[in-house]
Amino acid sequence: MAMAGGLHVVWTNNTANCDTIALERNEDGGPFQNLETFVVPNAEALHDATASNAAVAYCYKLRCSIGELVSPDSNELCGSP
């Protein structure tokens, strides 16, 4: 969701017992890089103030970890501010 000063990323966590949730981002289809790792299982949003270029498509995906188990990546969601 575009907002003044960046993008607001919102998701639904269907696995309530995650130890961590990793949020990754790419710019214009480049490689994904870790943006934030949440250590609270109920994290469901992040305001990405660094996504500030309206000419760039920012894409996000998430991954849940429970101990040594790591979920597959979520679907990608893309947007521009």
N, C-alpha and C positions, 0 to 999 in steps of 0.2 A: 504494500500500500504506500503510494507516494505521499510524503509529508514534507513540509518546509524543513530543509536541512538534512535530507536523507530519505531513507526508506524504512518503513516499519514492517518487520517480518513477524508474522503470526502463524502459529501452527497448532494442531491438536495432537497431543501426546497420547497415543493409544496403548502405550506400555508404561503403566504408572510406576513400575519398580525399577526404572533405569538408575544406575549409579551415576552415570554421566550422559549428557546429550551434547554431541559435537555438531556445531553449525559451521558449514563450509560455504565459501562464496567464490564465484569466478566472475571475470569481467569480459564481456563480449566473446564468450566461448573458450576463453583461455583455461589454464589448469585451475582446478579447485584448490583453495588454501583454507586452512583453519581460520575462522573468524572469531569464534568464541567456544569455550567448553564449559557447559553448565554442570555444576555438581549438585544441583537440586532437581529431584525427579519431576517436579511440577512446572518447570520452566516452559512457557508457551509463547514468548514474544521477545523481540530484541529490536531496539531502534538503532539502525546502522547509519550513523551520522557521516561515516566516511564514504557512503554511496551518494556522491554529490554531483556527478557529471550527467546531465540530462541526455547527452549523446551516447552514453554507455548503457548496455543492458547488463544488469547485475543478476546473477542466478545463484540460488541458494539450495542446499540440501542438508538433511540431518541424518544422524546416526545415533542409535542408543547402545550403550554398553552396560552389561550386567556382569560384574566380575570379569572373567576372560572372554565372555561371549559378546560378540559385536553383531548388531543387526545389519541387514543390507541397507544401502542408502535409500532414503525416501525419494519420492518424486521430486523433480526440480521445479522451482517456482522462480520466474524471472520478472523483472520490472525495471523501470527507469524513474528517477525522481522528477 
